[in-house]
């Protein structure tokens, strides 16, 4: 029995380190239920139980992530967020131009001394 204790300690330490490193390196979109920092604390505080919970509940498997994990970059002209940003910038530029025009008209209406 005493020969198994060092081996059990090595397995315990390796599993805890492996679990913590896996949590730290995994993409944030593949983490479920809790933030990554909480998972790391859980694995360190509850070494075996925390690691088992991480692999059973907290981690989205690559096969479950499906297309989302392999999503290709979107071209700027196909990205709705980028296009709406351009529209907002254009609207802002038009508004600035309109205000400048109104200021010029106000300056022209002032009586000269």
C-alpha positions in Angstrom: 0.0 0.0 0.0 2.8 2.4 0.8 4.2 1.9 -2.7 1.0 3.2 -4.2 1.0 6.5 -2.3 3.7 8.1 -4.4 2.1 6.9 -7.6 -1.3 8.2 -6.5 0.2 11.5 -5.6 1.9 11.8 -9.0 -1.4 10.9 -10.8 -3.3 13.4 -8.6 -0.8 16.2 -9.3 -0.6 15.5 -13.0 -4.4 15.4 -13.4 -4.7 18.7 -11.5 -2.0 20.4 -13.5 -3.4 19.0 -16.8 -6.9 20.2 -15.9 -5.7 23.7 -14.9 -3.6 24.1 -18.1 -6.5 22.9 -20.2 -8.8 25.5 -18.7 -6.2 28.3 -19.2 -5.5 27.4 -22.8 -9.0 26.6 -24.1 -10.9 29.2 -26.1 -13.4 31.2 -24.1 -16.3 30.2 -26.4 -15.9 26.5 -25.4 -16.3 27.1 -21.6 -19.7 26.4 -20.1 -21.5 27.4 -16.9 -18.7 29.3 -15.1 -15.9 31.7 -16.1 -12.5 30.3 -16.7 -11.0 31.8 -13.5 -13.7 30.1 -11.4 -13.0 26.8 -13.1 -9.3 27.1 -12.3 -10.0 27.9 -8.7 -12.4 25.0 -8.5 -9.8 22.6 -10.0 -7.2 23.7 -7.5 -9.4 23.7 -4.4 -11.1 20.4 -5.3 -8.4 18.6 -7.3 -9.9 15.4 -8.5 -13.6 16.5 -8.3 -12.9 19.8 -9.9 -11.0 18.2 -12.8 -13.8 15.6 -13.4 -16.4 18.4 -13.3 -14.4 20.4 -15.8 -14.2 17.6 -18.3 -17.8 16.4 -17.7 -19.7 19.7 -17.4 -17.5 22.8 -18.0 -16.0 22.1 -21.4 -17.7 22.1 -24.7 -16.3 19.3 -26.8 -14.9 20.1 -30.2 -17.4 17.8 -31.9 -20.2 19.5 -30.1 -19.0 23.0 -31.1 -19.3 21.9 -34.7 -19.1 24.6 -37.3 -18.7 27.3 -34.8 -15.2 26.1 -33.9 -14.1 26.0 -37.6 -15.8 29.2 -38.7 -13.9 31.0 -41.4 -13.3 34.7 -41.3 -16.0 36.9 -42.7 -15.2 39.3 -45.5 -15.8 42.9 -44.5 -18.5 43.4 -47.1 -20.4 40.3 -45.7 -20.0 41.3 -42.1 -23.2 43.1 -40.8 -21.3 44.6 -37.8 -18.7 46.1 -40.1 -21.3 47.5 -42.5 -23.4 49.0 -39.7 -20.2 50.7 -38.4 -19.6 52.2 -41.8 -23.2 53.4 -42.0 -22.9 55.0 -38.5 -19.6 56.7 -39.6 -21.2 58.0 -42.8 -24.2 59.4 -40.9 -21.8 61.0 -38.4 -19.8 62.7 -41.2 -23.0 63.9 -42.8 -24.2 65.4 -39.5 -20.9 67.1 -39.0 -21.0 68.5 -42.5 -24.5 69.8 -41.9 -23.6 71.5 -38.7 -20.5 73.1 -40.3 -22.8 74.5 -43.1 -25.2 75.9 -40.5 -22.3 77.5 -38.6 -21.1 79.1 -41.9 -24.6 80.4 -42.5 -24.8 81.9 -39.0 -21.4 83.6 -39.5 -22.5 85.1 -42.8 -25.7 86.5 -41.2 -23.8 88.4 -38.4 -23.6 92.1 -38.9 -20.1 93.3 -39.7 -18.6 96.0 -37.5 
